[in-house]
Amino acid sequence: MSESESPEPESPASSDEANQNALLFGVWDVSEMEYTDPSMSRYIKATPIAHTMGRHASKQFKKSEISIVERLINRLMQTEDNTGHKQKTSKIVKEALEIVNERTEENPVQVLIRAVENAGPREETVRLKYGGISVPQAVDVAPQRRVDEALKFIAQGTLKGSYKTKTSAAEALAQQLIGAADYDVQAYAISQKEEKERVAEAAR
């Protein structure tokens, strides 16, 4: 080989292969997650990427392509004090996942998936107007909305459990995830789900 010729660079691994080998926060493998609710499985993505730089923000329904961990991070930021604090919130979620791992000895992402599946309400009510009178009517909840509602309940429970208390945000989040994953009715997310379904049952 002449000096002017240089060896061809090795071809980089495909993005799919790279994703399979990557670890969430450099610690947890998310390549083999299990789903118990078939209706929600396509809307709960487990990927090793926790920050997509908002690439799906302007595309309708593309949020379902984002990792469930990043969606949780984004949901936790939807308060007046935390808006825009992505790195801070990511650190809280990472610490919470470490706590979940220590207490359950399970993959914390698997615990998160199970918590979201358990906390998503199957029924809710809408208001229908008949001649100027509002009447509540029970309706089934779409799987994508069930994921949204579950993340909302988990985020609200975290805020309620850590605001003006000695409990850290990471500790409160870990408690919510473990409680929801175990279907503990004392957990805020599960209690809110049960309440929504109870109201919907009365409106059938």
N, C-alpha and C positions, 0 to 999 in steps of 0.2 A: 504494500500500500504506500503510495507516495505521501510526502509530507503535506501536500495541499489537500489531500483527501482526509476527511474526518469520519470517524465511525458514526453510524446512524444512531440517534438517540433511541432508547428503549421506549416502546409505546406505553403510555400511561394506562393504568387499570381503568376499566369502565366505571361510570358513576354508580351503577348498581352494585358492582363488586366492592367499590369503596364504601358505600353505605352499609353493606353487610359487615364489613370489617371494622367500621367505626363504632365507637362507644359513646353513649350519651354522657356528657360532662367528663368524658374520658374514663368512665368507671363502669357503666351498666350496659349490658348487651340487650338490645331491643329487637333482635332479629326473629325471635321465636316467642311471640306473645300469644296467649290463649284468650278466646272470647267466648263467653257463655250466652250472650244475647245476639243471635244472628242478625236481627234488624239493625243493631247499632254498630256492628263490626266494621262496615264500610265507612262509617263516619268517625271512627276512632283510630287515627293513624299513630303508630309508634315508630318514630324515626330518631336517629342520633343527632339531628340538628335542632337546636333549641332557639335559634334566632335566624329567621329567614329575611330579615331586613325589610319586611312589609311587602314582599314581591307579590303576594296574593290579595293585598288590601283593596285593590280597585276592581277585582273580578268577583262577580256575584257567585256565592256558594263555594268559592274556592277555599274558604277557611277550612273545609273538611279535608283538604290536602295537607294541612299544616299538622305538625306533631301535636299530640294531645298535651304534651308537656309545655310546649310554647303557648298553646291556647290557654292553659291554666295560668301561665305567667301573664299573658295579656289580660286575662280576666281579673287577676289580682291587682292590676294597675288601674282598673276602672273606678278609682275613687279620687276625690279631690286632691288628697295629699300625695298619692302614689303615681299619678299620671306622668308618663314619660320616663320613669325610673326603671328602665329595663334591666340594667346590670344589677341594681340593688335587688329587684324582685327575683331575678334569676338566681342570685345568691341565696335568697330566702328559700326558694323552691329546692335548690340543690341541698341545702342543709336539712330541709324537711324530708327529702328522699333518703338522706343518710340516717335520719332518726327512724324512719319507717323500716329501713333495712336492718337496723340494729334490733328493733323490737319484734319484728315479724320473721326475720331471717329469710325473707323472700326478696325477689327482685322488686324494688319499689315501684317501677313502672307498671308491673303487673298488678300491684295493689291499687295504683291509680286507675287503671283500666276497669278493675272490678268495682271500685268506688263510683266511677262515672256510670257504669251499667246499673248499679243498685240505686243511685240517687236520681235517675231520670224518671220523671212522672209519666205514667202511661195514659192518664186522662187529665183534662183540665176543663174549665168552663169558659164559654164565650157569652156575650150579651146579644140577644136577639130582640128586636123591637117589633111588637105587634100592636098597631094602632096607638103608638105613643107610650106603650107600656114595655119596659125592659124586662125580659125574662131570661134567666140563666139557663144555658143548655150545655150538657156535657158533650165533649168531643174527644176523639182520640188524638194523641200527640204524635206528630211526625218524628221519626228517629233522629233527624238532624236537630230538631228543637229539643228533644230529650237530652241530647248531649249538651246543648247550650244551657238548658235549665239546670242540669247537674253541676256544671262548672260554676254557674251563678250561685247555687246553694252552697257549694264548697267554699267559694270566695267569701260569701257573706258570713258563713260560720267562722272562717278564719279571722275576719275583721272583728266579729263579735267576741271571739275568744281571746283576742290579743289587745283590743283597744282599751286603754287606761287600766291595764292589768299588768301583773308581773310576768305573765306568760309571753314569751317571744312569739313573733309571727311564724317562725319556722316550727316551733313547738305546737302552736295552735293548728297550723296546716297539717302537720303530721297526725294530730289527734283526729282531725276531720277525715283524713284519708283512711286511717285505720278503722275508725268508727263506721264510715260509709261502706268500706270493703267488707266488714263483718256484719253489715245490716243491723247496726245497733240503733234502736229507735231513739236513744238519748242523743245521738249525733244530730247536729243541726240540719245537715243536708237530708238525712233520712226523715226527720220529723217534718220538714217542709214538704217533702215528697208525699208523705202520708197525709198531710193536711190537704194538699191540692187534690189528691185522689178521693179523700173523704168528701170534700165539697162537691166534686164532680159526681160522685155516686148519689148524693142527695138531689142533684139537678137532672138526673136521668129521666 
